[in-house]
Amino acid sequence: MTQASQATHTTRATRATRIWDLPTRLFHWALAACVLGSIVSAKIGGNAMQWHLRFGLAVLALLVFRGIWGFVGGHWSRFASFVFSPAALWRYLRGRPRPGEAFEVGHSPTGALSVFLLLGLLAAQVATGLIADDEIATTGPLVRFVDGATSLDATAWHKGFGQWLILGAVALHLMAIAWSVARGRGLLAAMIHGDKALPEAVPASRDGLRHRVLAALLLTAAAGLSVWVSRLALF
């Protein structure tokens, strides 16, 4: 946080403000668990590959949900709140935000880049996994819809460069979280209980019952889509 930002926070009255709604927080931790499970099951191999497929399909459902939630979710969960221009990123890196730029509330410009990078890499990994074929015992549910050469290319990416990119992105994400905690931004704590102490003028994210019911319905639909995709291999 810049000295100007610190002065602003200390001179204005603050209150506990809901930044991350419950659906966003549950998505975050569920995605982390599924990615970890997917990595571990792939390294074990053998019968654990069935769990690798299940974790991958769970990630698919979560990504579909997050894609929709990025437009209808709580204020700070919407993509519009953390899509920054190159100029805004440069101002953030220089520590010279314009009045009203909320770089320290939700995702910072660098944090937003990390989030989009990780989501994009996970989407690519899921997509290649759906058409992958290890030529032993495990095939993706959509492999029959592509030719052999495409499946081989997807498999090579999924088992090679793609997984290393994800591991690298996860490592960067963890380092960014550690850096944020060291700076006292409260990012990790906010992703657990949802709130941050912020000036009263900062808008809060919606997180009421109706909002959560909507999220549950969207997640159910996303899960249904994932199950449908998995069953295409049977037809």
Long-range contacts (C-beta under 8 A, 24 or more apart in sequence): 1-104, 1-183, 1-184, 1-185, 2-95, 2-96, 2-97, 4-97, 5-97, 5-103, 5-104, 8-199, 9-198, 9-199, 12-199, 12-200, 12-201, 13-199, 13-200, 14-197, 14-198, 14-199, 14-200, 15-197, 15-198, 15-200, 16-195, 16-196, 16-197, 17-195, 17-196, 17-197, 17-198, 17-202, 17-204, 18-74, 18-194, 18-195, 18-204, 18-205, 18-207, 19-74, 19-76, 19-105, 19-106, 19-190, 19-194, 19-195, 19-196, 19-198, 19-204, 19-205, 20-74, 20-76, 20-77, 20-106, 20-190, 20-191, 20-194, 20-205, 21-73, 21-74, 21-77, 21-194, 21-205, 21-206, 21-207, 21-211, 21-212, 21-215, 22-194, 22-207, 22-212, 22-215, 23-69, 23-73, 23-74, 23-77, 23-211, 23-212, 23-215, 23-216, 23-219, 24-69, 24-73, 24-74, 24-77, 24-205, 25-191, 25-192, 25-194, 27-62, 27-65, 27-66, 27-69, 28-191, 29-191, 30-58, 30-62, 31-59, 31-62, 31-63, 31-66, 31-122, 34-58, 34-59, 34-62, 35-59, 35-122, 35-166, 35-170, 39-163, 39-167, 42-163, 49-137, 49-138, 52-138, 53-129, 53-138, 53-140, 53-230, 56-125, 56-126, 56-129, 56-130, 57-226, 57-227, 57-229, 57-230, 58-226, 59-122, 59-125, 59-126, 60-126, 60-130, 60-225, 60-226, 60-229, 61-219, 61-222, 61-223, 61-225, 61-226, 62-222, 63-119, 63-122, 63-123, 63-126, 64-222, 64-225, 64-226, 65-215, 65-218, 65-219, 65-222, 66-119, 68-218, 68-222, 69-215, 69-218, 72-214, 72-218, 73-205, 73-215, 74-205, 74-206, 74-207, 74-211, 75-203, 75-204, 75-205, 75-206, 76-105, 76-106, 76-107, 76-205, 77-106, 77-205, 81-106, 81-107, 82-106, 82-107, 82-109, 82-111, 82-112, 82-115, 83-112, 84-109, 84-112, 89-113, 102-202, 104-185, 105-196, 105-198, 105-202, 110-176, 111-176, 111-180, 111-187, 114-169, 114-172, 114-173, 114-176, 117-169, 118-166, 118-169, 118-170, 118-173, 121-162, 121-165, 121-166, 121-169, 122-166, 124-157, 124-162, 125-158, 125-162, 125-163, 125-166, 127-154, 128-154, 128-155, 128-157, 128-158, 128-162, 129-154, 129-158, 130-229, 132-158, 132-159, 134-159, 139-233, 140-233, 141-229, 141-230, 141-231, 141-232, 141-233, 142-229, 142-232, 142-233, 143-233, 144-233, 145-232
